[in-house]
Amino acid sequence: MSKYEELRKINVSEHTEKKNNLTYLSWAWAVDVLLLQDPTATWEYAEPKRFGDTLMVFCTVHAFGKSMTAQLPVMDHRNKAIANPDAFSVNTAMQRCLAKAIALHGLGLYIYAGEDLPEDDDGSAASGRKPEDKKIEPQMTAEQVYADLNKAASKGNTALTAAIKKTKAEYLNLLSNEQKTALREAAALMDEKIAQQA
């Protein structure tokens, strides 16, 4: 079994953080695992490239006898490129790019593919659930998700919190990439509405 195959089977879920429907792998944990697997591993950052008033950062990880390079725009919490980012935002993007470059070696790569859990050799998820056990939920548009969350919000914070937990617990891991995109769009609509009300 190649090192890539070995690393891609590691369930990194306990070492991720979700922010606004985006999943981030802890760069510190990823570096720790990387160095335990290949003590000679190194990484380097290329000079960021400017696109208009935004920046793209690059990180190359040298491990297991090969180099893998990832790129990442300096983004805000809505996954949008930041105009004229400050040093803190650039540093945050560099560390996220490091985690992404490590993922190119296998560790947590499924996060970037929109998968929920890595697969074992037999095609089953690492949790033990077989793909055929996975329920197929009807697709929802961003407007439908927004309407559901807005309806819950009108009933108060407790109802909204319950609706969000239900959405995360029951649906997030089962959504298609299109549905996840719709959910992100709905969250952006909610953020806009909240900003308008403030």
C-alpha positions as CSV (number, residue, x, y, z in Angstrom):
1,M,0.0,0.0,0.0
2,S,1.4,3.4,-1.0
3,K,1.8,6.2,1.6
4,Y,-0.9,8.1,-0.3
5,E,-3.4,5.2,0.1
6,E,-2.5,4.9,3.8
7,L,-3.0,8.6,4.5
8,R,-6.2,9.0,2.5
9,K,-7.9,6.4,4.8
10,I,-7.3,8.4,7.9
11,N,-10.6,10.0,9.2
12,V,-9.6,13.6,10.0
13,S,-13.1,14.6,11.1
14,E,-12.1,15.1,14.8
15,H,-9.3,17.5,13.6
16,T,-11.5,19.8,11.5
17,E,-13.4,22.9,12.2
18,K,-16.5,24.1,10.4
19,K,-17.0,27.8,9.7
20,N,-19.9,29.0,7.6
21,N,-20.4,25.6,6.0
22,L,-16.7,25.3,5.1
23,T,-14.5,22.6,6.6
24,Y,-11.0,23.4,7.7
25,L,-8.3,20.9,8.6
26,S,-6.1,21.9,11.5
27,W,-2.8,22.7,9.9
28,A,-0.9,22.0,13.1
29,W,-2.4,18.5,13.4
30,A,-1.8,17.9,9.6
31,V,1.9,18.9,10.1
32,D,2.2,16.6,13.1
33,V,0.9,13.6,11.2
34,L,3.0,14.5,8.2
35,L,6.2,14.6,10.2
36,L,5.3,11.4,12.0
37,Q,4.9,9.7,8.7
38,D,7.9,11.4,7.0
39,P,10.3,13.1,9.4
40,T,12.2,14.5,6.4
41,A,9.2,16.3,5.0
42,T,9.6,20.0,4.4
43,W,7.4,22.8,2.9
44,E,7.9,26.2,1.3
45,Y,5.8,29.1,0.2
46,A,6.2,30.8,-3.1
47,E,5.8,34.5,-3.5
48,P,2.0,35.3,-3.4
49,K,0.6,36.4,-6.8
50,R,-1.6,39.4,-7.1
51,F,-4.9,39.2,-9.1
52,G,-6.2,42.7,-9.2
53,D,-6.4,43.7,-5.6
54,T,-6.5,40.1,-4.3
55,L,-3.8,37.6,-3.5
56,M,-3.2,33.9,-4.2
57,V,-0.8,32.0,-1.9
58,F,1.1,28.9,-2.9
59,C,2.6,26.1,-0.7
60,T,4.7,23.2,-1.8
61,V,5.1,20.2,0.5
62,H,8.0,17.8,-0.1
63,A,7.2,14.4,1.4
64,F,7.4,10.7,0.5
65,G,9.8,11.4,-2.3
66,K,7.6,13.9,-4.2
67,S,6.5,17.5,-4.1
68,M,2.9,18.7,-4.2
69,T,1.9,22.3,-4.6
70,A,-1.4,23.8,-3.6
71,Q,-2.8,27.3,-4.1
72,L,-5.4,29.2,-2.2
73,P,-6.8,32.7,-2.5
74,V,-6.7,34.9,0.6
75,M,-10.4,34.6,1.5
76,D,-12.9,35.9,4.0
77,H,-15.4,33.8,6.0
78,R,-17.7,33.6,3.0
79,N,-15.1,32.0,0.8
80,K,-14.7,35.2,-1.2
81,A,-11.3,36.7,-2.1
82,I,-10.3,39.6,0.1
83,A,-9.4,42.9,-1.5
84,N,-6.1,44.2,-0.2
85,P,-5.7,41.6,2.5
86,D,-3.8,42.4,5.7
87,A,-0.9,40.3,7.0
88,F,-3.1,38.3,9.4
89,S,-5.4,37.2,6.5
90,V,-2.4,36.3,4.3
91,N,-0.9,34.2,7.2
92,T,-4.2,32.4,7.7
93,A,-4.4,31.6,4.0
94,M,-0.8,30.4,4.0
95,Q,-1.5,28.0,6.9
96,R,-4.7,26.7,5.2
97,C,-2.8,26.3,2.0
98,L,-0.2,24.2,3.9
99,A,-3.0,21.9,5.1
100,K,-4.3,21.7,1.6
101,A,-0.8,20.8,0.2
102,I,-0.4,18.1,2.8
103,A,-3.9,16.9,1.8
104,L,-2.5,16.4,-1.8
105,H,-0.4,13.7,-0.3
106,G,-3.6,12.0,0.9
107,L,-4.3,13.3,4.5
108,G,-7.8,14.7,4.5
109,L,-8.0,15.1,0.7
110,Y,-11.6,14.0,0.8
111,I,-12.5,17.3,2.6
112,Y,-11.6,19.2,-0.6
113,A,-13.6,16.7,-2.7
114,G,-16.7,17.4,-0.7
115,E,-16.7,13.8,0.7
116,D,-17.8,13.2,4.3
117,L,-15.6,10.2,5.2
118,P,-12.7,8.5,3.5
119,E,-13.4,5.1,2.0
120,D,-11.9,1.8,3.0
121,D,-10.6,-0.8,0.5
122,D,-14.1,-2.4,0.1
123,G,-15.7,1.0,-0.7
124,S,-17.4,1.4,2.7
125,A,-16.9,4.7,4.6
126,A,-14.4,4.6,7.4
127,S,-17.4,4.9,9.9
128,G,-18.5,1.4,8.8
129,R,-21.5,2.7,6.9
130,K,-21.8,1.2,3.4
131,P,-22.4,3.6,0.5
132,E,-25.8,1.8,-0.2
133,D,-26.9,2.7,3.3
134,K,-26.6,6.4,2.5
135,K,-30.1,8.0,2.1
136,I,-30.7,10.2,-0.9
137,E,-32.3,13.5,0.1
138,P,-34.2,15.7,-2.3
139,Q,-32.2,18.6,-3.6
140,M,-33.0,22.0,-2.1
141,T,-32.4,25.3,-3.6
142,A,-30.7,28.1,-1.7
143,E,-34.0,29.8,-1.6
144,Q,-35.7,26.8,0.0
145,V,-32.9,26.4,2.6
146,Y,-33.1,30.2,3.3
147,A,-36.9,30.0,3.7
148,D,-36.7,27.1,6.1
149,L,-34.1,28.8,8.2
150,N,-35.9,32.2,8.0
151,K,-39.1,30.5,9.2
152,A,-37.3,28.9,12.1
153,A,-35.6,32.3,12.9
154,S,-39.1,34.0,13.1
155,K,-39.9,31.6,15.9
156,G,-36.9,32.7,18.0
157,N,-33.3,31.7,18.5
158,T,-34.1,28.3,20.0
159,A,-36.0,27.2,16.9
160,L,-33.3,28.6,14.6
161,T,-30.5,26.8,16.6
162,A,-32.5,23.6,16.4
163,A,-33.1,24.0,12.7
164,I,-29.4,24.6,12.1
165,K,-28.4,21.6,14.2
166,K,-31.0,19.4,12.4
167,T,-29.6,20.6,9.0
168,K,-26.1,19.8,10.0
169,A,-26.8,16.5,11.7
170,E,-29.2,15.0,9.3
171,Y,-28.3,16.5,6.0
172,L,-24.9,18.0,5.7
173,N,-23.1,14.7,5.4
174,L,-25.6,13.4,2.9
175,L,-25.7,16.4,0.6
176,S,-24.4,16.4,-3.0
177,N,-21.9,19.1,-4.0
178,E,-24.7,21.0,-5.6
179,Q,-26.7,20.9,-2.4
180,K,-23.7,22.0,-0.4
181,T,-23.3,25.0,-2.8
182,A,-26.9,25.8,-2.3
183,L,-26.5,25.7,1.5
184,R,-23.5,28.0,1.3
185,E,-25.5,30.4,-0.9
186,A,-28.3,30.3,1.7
187,A,-25.9,31.1,4.4
188,A,-24.6,34.0,2.4
189,L,-28.2,35.3,2.0
190,M,-28.8,34.9,5.7
191,D,-25.6,36.9,6.4
192,E,-26.7,39.7,4.0
193,K,-30.2,39.8,5.7
194,I,-28.7,40.0,9.1
195,A,-26.3,42.7,8.0
196,Q,-29.2,44.7,6.5
197,Q,-31.2,44.4,9.8
198,A,-28.3,45.6,11.9
